[in-house]
């Protein structure tokens, strides 16, 4: 990809942007090395630092926190041809009352992806909490799980410390700076997934910019605000905004579930037709299908889970409906 950029005349400049000045037909990026770069469109991909993209509502997201390692181990109990997705078991905490109580209130789960009989990726994850769990707590739970599974780590090739803000408001739409990825609110509020969604959005943003700037167009009379507005419309059309509202509704319910409630919820979730839970996780279900998804989930849930969903989801449901009614093109 880098080579293709170079062949097509893309220029790179490594520095930190400390200020952006917007004029009618251009923007000026002031860098910390004294260089000023002129741009027709500014694209902010700085993640959750939100350096350039502006928000006008309080930012109070949930947080997914995870600790993961790629490790060489003596052995592990997992099938090397399968991945483990969301293991919510807590039997590894039976000998640690305090840790088990904390996990009962705000649970964590295990991802496992074996590469061989002695090399494996392991990750302990808090799906969503507000505030997020301390990283030390996550690591302590993972260590207890590995001891219980009899996994002895020989060496760690890579490790990751992951904190992902989820949900919260979208940035001001539209605005002069165009965002993509975390800074544009593109993280799935119920799962923390973002990479596939952002990669899918990249050509949408690029094509939108090319549509307004490409070819032999005279840019002397072009409006920076107008093009940014059109790109934002393509990035966050109303069907995507409605989809995100539903996902935030899901996050608000998950935030209130303890370990047993979470298990009951996901028992129903993965009992759905694959097209529903596949589509939900991959952001490929939109509002009409999401309504049927929700009804199907409720019908598959146990009576206890239904009561929990009604008790803990009524206010978030009302908030979602209000937001959907207010949000119009």
C-alpha positions, -999 to 999 in steps of 0.1 A, spaced: 0 0 0 28 24 9 45 17 -25 12 23 -43 8 56 -26 44 67 -36 38 56 -72 7 78 -73 25 109 -60 14 108 -23 38 128 -1 44 120 36 54 144 63 61 131 98 52 157 124 25 166 150 -3 190 139 -7 216 167 -33 238 150 -56 240 120 -67 272 104 -96 270 81 -102 295 52 -129 295 26 -112 274 0 -84 257 20 -71 247 54 -37 253 68 -21 227 91 5 241 115 30 214 125 52 213 156 83 214 133 74 248 119 61 234 86 27 246 74 8 223 50 -21 235 28 -50 211 23 -84 212 6 -97 186 30 -84 176 64 -90 140 75 -86 132 112 -76 96 120 -61 103 154 -84 79 173 -98 87 207 -75 117 213 -101 137 192 -75 163 184 -92 180 155 -127 167 152 -151 186 175 -178 173 198 -206 194 213 -221 169 238 -207 154 270 -184 125 262 -192 97 286 -186 64 268 -183 29 282 -149 13 281 -137 -21 268 -105 -30 285 -84 -60 276 -50 -76 282 -36 -100 256 -5 -119 249 10 -140 221 29 -166 241 51 -197 239 36 -221 264 45 -256 275 11 -268 265 -26 -257 264 -59 -274 264 -74 -259 233 -81 -274 199 -56 -259 175 -82 -258 147 -107 -237 166 -108 -203 183 -125 -197 216 -149 -167 215 -163 -152 248 -156 -179 274 -175 -164 304 -167 -193 328 -154 -183 363 -144 -216 378 -108 -204 377 -117 -179 405 -132 -204 430 -101 -200 453 -101 -162 452 -133 -149 469 -126 -112 464 -117 -116 427 -147 -138 421 -170 -112 436 -156 -85 415 -160 -107 384 -195 -114 394 -203 -77 393 -183 -68 362 -174 -100 343 -145 -106 319 -142 -133 293 -114 -151 274 -105 -151 238 -81 -179 227 -65 -184 193 -40 -213 191 -14 -212 164 1 -246 174 3 -269 204 27 -245 222 20 -211 207 -12 -192 214 -29 -158 216 -48 -153 248 -68 -123 258 -89 -114 289 -115 -88 281 -141 -67 299 -167 -62 273 -180 -29 285 -180 -10 318 -183 26 330 -158 34 343 -135 8 327 -119 -19 347 -83 -12 359 -57 -30 337 -42 -46 368 -76 -63 376 -78 -77 341 -42 -91 343 -49 -106 377 -80 -124 363 -60 -137 333 -32 -150 355 -58 -169 376 -74 -183 345 -41 -195 331 -32 -212 364 -65 -230 364 -61 -242 328 -26 -254 336 -10 -231 310 26 -223 318 40 -194 298 76 -198 286 79 -165 269 57 -136 257 64 -126 221 39 -97 220 15 -82 245 -13 -57 242 -29 -33 266 -63 -23 252 -87 5 263 -115 12 238 -141 39 244 -175 26 232 -207 46 225 -210 82 235 -221 109 212 -212 113 176 -190 143 167 -206 175 154 -222 166 120 -211 182 97 -179 201 105 -149 212 85 -125 184 96 -136 150 84 -130 121 108 -126 84 103 -122 55 127 -124 62 165 -124 99 162 -156 97 140 -174 75 165 -171 44 143 -164 18 171 -193 -6 175 -209 5 208 -219 -31 218 -188 -50 208 -158 -27 205 -151 -38 169 -140 -11 145 -113 -22 121 -135 -39 95 -161 -10 97 -133 16 92 -117 -3 63 -151 -5 46 -156 32 51 -122 43 38 -132 39 1 -165 57 8 -146 87 21 -120 86 -6 -146 83 -34 -166 112 -19 -136 134 -18 -126 125 -54 -161 132 -65 -158 168 -54 -121 174 -60 -111 150 -87 -104 157 -124 -97 191 -138 -121 210 -116 -114 246 -108 -108 248 -70 -105 285 -68 -142 289 -60 -146 257 -41 -161 257 -5 -142 237 21 -173 236 43 -195 223 14 -172 194 6 -167 184 42 -205 184 47 -210 161 17 -182 137 29 -198 135 64 -231 127 48 -216 98 29 -197 86 61 -227 89 84 -259 86 64 -291 84 84 -293 46 82 -259 43 98 -268 68 125 -300 49 133 -280 16 134 -256 32 159 -284 43 181 -296 7 183 -261 -5 191 -258 21 219 -291 8 233 -275 -26 234 -245 -12 252 -266 5 278 -282 -29 286 -249 -47 287 -235 -21 311 -261 -31 337 -257 -69 335 -237 -89 360 -220 -122 352 -252 -143 354 -272 -118 335 -245 -116 308 -244 -153 304 -282 -155 300 -281 -127 275 -255 -143 253 -271 -177 256 -301 -161 238 -279 -141 215 -260 -171 201 -292 -191 199 -305 -168 172 -303 -175 135 -267 -170 124 -277 -141 101 -289 -121 131 -259 -124 153 -235 -124 124 -251 -92 111 -251 -76 146 -215 -82 153 -204 -71 118 -226 -40 116 -244 -53 86 -279 -52 101 -298 -19 97 -328 -6 117 -356 -26 102 -337 -59 106 -324 -48 140 -360 -45 152 -366 -81 142 -333 -90 157 -344 -75 190 -377 -93 190 -361 -126 181 -335 -121 209 -364 -114 234 -383 -145 223 -352 -167 226 -343 -154 261 -352 -171 293 -380 -157 314 -354 -144 339 -335 -127 311 -366 -112 297 -374 -96 331 -338 -83 332 -340 -68 297 -374 -51 305 -362 -38 339 -328 -26 327 -336 -17 291 -368 3 294 -351 37 300 -324 31 273 -352 21 249 -370 53 255 -338 73 250 -331 55 218 -366 62 204 -363 99 214 -330 101 196 -343 84 165 -373 107 163 -350 138 167 -324 127 141 -336 135 106 -318 145 74 
